[in-house]
Amino acid sequence: MKNEAEATERPADRLLRVQEVGQRLGVSARQVWKLLAAGRLPSPVRLGRSVRWRESDIGDFIRLGCPAR
């Protein structure tokens, strides 16, 4: 369990769907899947059959100039 200091350092991340990731990157959802398969996107979070990306991971990825993993 996180202590209070850890919880206040960084707010909880919002989880983004593939369409939202595509909008932030300026590409289609299909291209997001291609980028993931090529190892060009941050690793997603898998929740059962759902695939989501942490908003902070995508933001960091964009700020760093979209480097390969």
Secondary structure as UniProt FT lines:
FT   HELIX           4..9
FT   STRAND          15..16
FT   HELIX           18..25
FT   HELIX           29..37
FT   TURN            38..39
FT   STRAND          45..47
FT   TURN            48..49
FT   STRAND          50..54
FT   HELIX           55..63
FT   TURN            64..65
//
